[in-house]
Amino acid sequence: IGHVKEYDAREFFLGQIANATLHEVAVGAQRGEIRMQMVSEENTYIATSMDLGENDESSIVVPLVTIDEFVKSGKVPQPDLIKVDVQGLERDVISGASETLKNTKFVMLEAWMFR
């Protein structure tokens, strides 16, 4: 394995990463849209399966795509590694990546274990 670095999303927005491209989409089980809410203490947006309250000015709606369609479209190459850290939406992300995962060498999955 070559070197792998985990980047903070803020590094993308600040233009501090020269060899990476930011795609302003969320990934899930199917194409659509998803509401993401601001997490004030971190000043970042998250989408979660948990209800975080009302849809207000602290939330945004972003396009939702599957990893399979994103790879198939050529917007990103077939990945060797997929890291999933999605606060309870793991099943949706994996469902939308079923074809891509057949050719992916490594998967890092942080899972939330709740019902």
C-alpha positions in Angstrom: 0.0 0.0 0.0 1.2 3.5 -0.8 0.7 6.4 1.6 -2.9 7.2 2.6 -3.8 10.5 4.3 -7.2 11.4 5.7 -8.1 15.0 4.8 -10.4 17.3 6.7 -13.1 18.7 4.4 -12.0 22.2 5.4 -8.7 21.6 3.7 -10.6 21.0 0.4 -12.6 24.2 0.8 -9.5 26.2 1.6 -7.7 24.9 -1.5 -4.9 23.4 0.5 -4.8 20.1 -1.4 -3.3 20.3 -4.9 -3.8 16.7 -6.1 -7.5 16.2 -5.1 -10.8 17.3 -6.5 -13.8 18.2 -4.4 -17.2 16.9 -5.6 -20.0 18.6 -3.8 -22.3 15.6 -3.6 -23.4 13.1 -1.0 -23.3 9.3 -1.7 -26.0 6.9 -0.9 -28.2 4.0 -2.2 -29.9 6.0 -5.0 -29.8 9.2 -6.9 -31.8 12.1 -5.4 -31.2 14.8 -2.8 -30.4 14.8 0.9 -30.7 17.4 3.6 -27.5 18.0 5.5 -27.5 19.9 8.8 -24.8 22.2 10.3 -23.0 20.8 13.3 -22.2 24.1 15.1 -19.3 22.9 17.3 -17.5 21.6 14.2 -18.8 24.1 11.7 -19.4 21.3 9.2 -22.4 19.7 7.6 -23.6 16.1 8.1 -26.4 13.9 6.8 -27.5 11.3 9.3 -30.2 8.7 9.8 -30.8 10.4 13.2 -33.4 13.2 13.5 -31.4 16.3 14.4 -34.4 18.6 14.6 -36.2 21.0 12.3 -35.1 21.8 8.7 -34.1 25.4 9.1 -31.4 27.9 8.0 -28.7 25.6 9.5 -29.4 23.0 6.8 -28.7 22.6 3.1 -29.9 20.3 0.4 -27.2 18.6 -1.7 -27.3 16.2 -4.7 -27.2 12.5 -3.8 -25.4 10.0 -6.1 -24.3 6.4 -5.8 -20.6 5.5 -5.9 -21.4 3.1 -8.7 -22.9 5.8 -11.0 -20.1 8.2 -10.1 -17.4 5.7 -11.0 -19.2 4.5 -14.1 -19.6 8.2 -15.3 -15.8 8.6 -15.3 -16.0 11.5 -12.9 -13.7 9.4 -10.5 -11.6 6.4 -11.3 -12.2 2.9 -9.9 -10.9 3.3 -6.3 -8.5 0.9 -4.6 -9.7 2.1 -1.2 -13.1 3.3 0.0 -13.4 4.9 3.4 -16.9 5.2 4.8 -17.7 7.4 7.8 -21.3 8.5 7.5 -22.9 8.6 10.9 -25.5 5.8 10.5 -26.0 5.7 6.7 -23.4 3.0 6.1 -25.9 0.6 4.5 -27.0 3.2 2.0 -23.5 4.0 0.9 -22.5 0.3 0.5 -25.8 -0.5 -1.4 -24.9 2.2 -3.9 -21.4 0.8 -4.4 -22.1 -2.8 -5.0 -20.5 -3.0 -8.4 -17.6 -0.7 -7.5 -16.8 -2.8 -4.4 -16.2 -5.9 -6.6 -13.0 -4.2 -7.9 -12.0 -2.3 -4.7 -9.0 -3.7 -2.8 -9.7 -2.2 0.6 -12.7 -0.8 2.5 -12.5 1.1 5.8 -15.9 1.3 7.4 -16.7 3.1 10.6 -20.1 1.7 11.6 -22.8 3.1 14.0 -24.4 0.2 15.7 -28.0 1.3 16.6 -31.5 0.6 15.4 
